[in-house]
């Protein structure tokens, strides 16, 4: 019961921060033209700073156990969910415009914008390093397999390998690998740099959740303007089952198989049960796939995650 109440507090806080983003959109404080700045700030400044601060504080300070075997369960889990989603897309004859988004919805989770603040609230700062590990794999998979599938869904668009490889070399990944390398060779950064990085890193959770809230507001507004109603289609129901049931179970089994227990396992399970990635909507819009379908799924899965996470957390606590 205590675990369930703790998870409700975490979900309540997440919901309040998302609500700020919805309010900002409705009141006009935040507009569509601001989205590009927010994403660039988070990906190019705040998340890299968070990676640096946490690597030096946790690995460098030996306050967290780190082993490369931790990368294995997320890799295998995402490959399995990717395969299941591909087979389901064929079996259910998903329309081409939605094919890539459907597969990505089932295979990959919102590991940083939703996963990071959720795990921090549930498990504390010690969870951040393991969130970053999951985020690395999630990002690599999305910008290779995921992007290729969404581009395939868009008529007249061909897969751009160079573009996808370029997307892999993101500031968060570069900063993470650089920080790990510096720690491994014994380099110690000045305290002022770590404090500065920590302050910037602390902005990731609130700003990311406000961004998610604004995206939800935009999606709801577009639906209202076009007088469309939300339809929880069968394909979406299947994707939700993948997000909140299949992926967590696969992750638990793999963690047990590789003898990964405790905090690491719990973080990976919660991360695997996060909603649809916001990048799915962005990439679908960029390449002419069914953006509205992806946006609707992201909004619905975000709302459902707030109900699913307390149950999942209670079961693994």
N, C-alpha and C positions, 0 to 999 in steps of 0.2 A: 504493500500500500504506500509506503514511504517513497519507493522508487517511482510509482505512478504519479504521486503528487509533485515530486521533484520535476518530472518530465512535463507536467502540466504548467508549472511555473516557467520552465524554459520555453515551451511553446507559446505561452501567453506573452512573454517578452518579445519573441520573434514576431508574433502577430501584431504587437503594438508598433514595432519598427516598420513592418510592412505597411501598416495603416498610415504611418507618417508619409510614406511615398504616395499612397492613394490620395491623401489629403493634399499633398503638394501638387499633384496633377489636377485635382478637381478645383483647387483655388487658383491655379495658374502660376504658382511659385515655380514649378518645374514644367518645362515644355519639351517637345520632341527634340528641338535643336540642342538641348542640354545633354541628351543621352550620350552623344559621342564623347563629350568631355568627361562624363562620369566613368564610362568604360575605360577610356584612355588613362585617366587618373588611377583607377583601381589596378589595371593590368600593368601599367608602365612605372608606377611610383609606389603605391600603397602595398600591393601584394609582394613585390620584390623586397621592400623594406621589412615586411613581416617575415619573409623567408630568412633574411639575414639575421634579424634579431632572434628568431627562434632557434635557428641552427647553432648560433654561438652560445645562446643561453642554455639550450638543452643538450646538444651533443658536446659542445665545448665545455659546458659546466658539468657534464656527466650526470645530469638530472633525469635523463631519459635514455632508455636502452634503445640502441639502433643497430639493426642487422639488415643486410641486403635481402634476406629471405622474405622480409616484409613486402617486397615488391611483387612477389609471386602470386599470392591469392588474388589481388586486384586484377592482375593481367589475365589470369586464367578465367576468373569470374566474368570479366567483360567480354572475353572471347566467346565464352559459352552463351551469355545472354545475347550477344551479337548474332551468333549462329541460330539460336532459337527465334529471334526476331526476324531474321532473313527467311527462315522456313515458314514462319507464320505469315509473313507478307506474301509469299508465294501461295500458301494454302488458302488464305482469305481473299486472294486476288485484289490486293490493295491498289487503287489507281496510281498510275505512274507519278502524278504530281505530288502524291502523298507518300510514295514508297520510301524515300530516303528518310523523311521526317519520322515516319512510323518506326522504322528500324532503330533510328537514333534514340527515339523516345523510350524504347524498350531496353536498349543496351547501356546507355550512359546517363549519369545523374548530375544534378546541379551541385557539384562537389565543393565549390568555393563560395558562390553568392548565398546559397542556403546552407550547405553542409558545414562550412566553417563556423558561422555564428551558432548554429544548432549544437555542434560538438563542443564548442567553448562553453556554452551554457550548461550542457549536460555533464561534461567531464572536466572542465577547467582548462587552463593554459597548457597543461601537459599533453593535451590531445592534439595541439596544433601541428606538431611535427608529423604525426601519423595522418592528419588531414592532408598535409602537403604531399606526402608519399602517394596517397590515393589520387590527389589532384594531378600529379605528374602523369600517372598512367591514364587517367580519364582524359586529360588534355591531348596526350599523344594519340590515343585511340580516336578521339573525336576529329582531330585535324588531319587524320589519314583516312581511316575507314568511313567515319561519319560524313566528312565533307565530300568525299568521293560519291557516296550514295545520294546525298542531297543534290549534288551537281548532276548526277544521272537522272534525277527526278525532273529537272528543269529542261524543258524542250529547247533544243538548240544550243545547250551548254555542254561543253566537254570538260572532262576532268583535267584540272590544271595542277600537275604534280609540283611544279616549281612554287606555285602559290601556297600549296599545302605544306611543303617543306619549310618555306619561309615562316609560316604561321607557327611551326613547331619551335622555332628559335625565339620564344617569347622572353621578355625580361624576367618573369617569375622563374622560369626554368633555368635561365642563364645565371641569375642571382643565386638560386638554390645550389646548383652544381659548383659555382665559384665559392660559395660560403662553405660547403662541405669540404672542398679541396683545401681551402685555407685552414680549416679546423684540423684536417688530417695531417697537415705539415706543421702544425703547432703555432700558426699565426694567431695573435690576439689583437683584436681591434680596440681602439681607445674607447673608454666608457662613454664619452660624449657621442660617438658614432652609434653605439648600441642603443643609447637612450633615445637619440634622434630617430633611429630606425623603429624603435618600439612605439614611439608616439605616432609615427605615420602608419605603422602596422595596425594600431588600435582603431584606425578609422575604417578599416576594411569592412568589418561586420555591419555597423550601422548604415554606411553608405550603400553597401551591396544590397541590404534588405530594403532600403528606401527605393533603390533602383528597381528591384523586383516588384515592389508595390506600385511603382509608376507604370511599369510594363503591364501589370494586371489592370490598372485603371485605363490605360490606352486600349487594351483589348476589349474591355467592357464597353468603352465609349464607341468603338468602331461597330460593335455588335448592335448597340442601341441606335446608332445613326443609320445603319442599314436595315434596322428592324428585324434582325435575325435573332433567334433564340438559341441558347446553348443546347446542343444535342450531344448527349454522351453516347456517341456511336460505339458499335461493337469493337471496332479497332482501337478506340480509346480505352474501352473497358479492359481489353487485353493488355494494352500498354501499361495501364495502372496496376494490373496484377503483376506484370513484370517488375514494375518499380517497387511495389510495396510487399510483395510476397516471394516471387521467384528469385530475384536478385539477392535479397537478404539470406534466404535459405541456402543458396549456392555458396555465398560468402562464408556462412557459418561452417558448412561442410568442409570447404577448402582450408579454413583456418584450423579446424580440428585435424585435418589431414596433415598439415604442415606444422602442427604443434605450436600454433600461435594463439595464445590465450590472453586473458586479462584486458587491459585498456586497449591494446592494439586491435584485438578482435572486435571489441565493442565499437570502436571508432569506425572500423571498416564496414561493419554491419549497418550502422546508422548512415554512413556515407552512401552505401549501396542502395539505401531506401529513400534517397532524396528525390525530389520531383524532376521533371523534364528540364534540361539545360536551357537557359535563356539564349545561349549561342545558337540553338536549333532554330529559333525564330529569326535571329539576325542573319544567319547563313541562308535560310530558306528565302528570306526577302531579297538578299543580295543576288541569288542565282535564279530567281523566278519560279521557285517551287511554291507549294501551297502554304504561304506564310500564315494565313488565318487559321488553318488547321493546326499548325504548330503552336501558334499563340494561344489558341483555345485549350490545347492539351497542357501547355505550360501552366496556364491559370488554374485549370481544374486540378492538376496534379499538385500544385502548390497548396491549394485549399485542403485537398485530401491528405497531404503529408502532415498537416497540423493535427489531424485526427489519428493518423496511422502511427506516428512516431511515439506517442506515449505508450501505445500497446506494445510496439516492438522493443522499446527501451525497457519496459517492465519485464518482458520475457527474457531479455539478455542480462538484466542487472544482477 
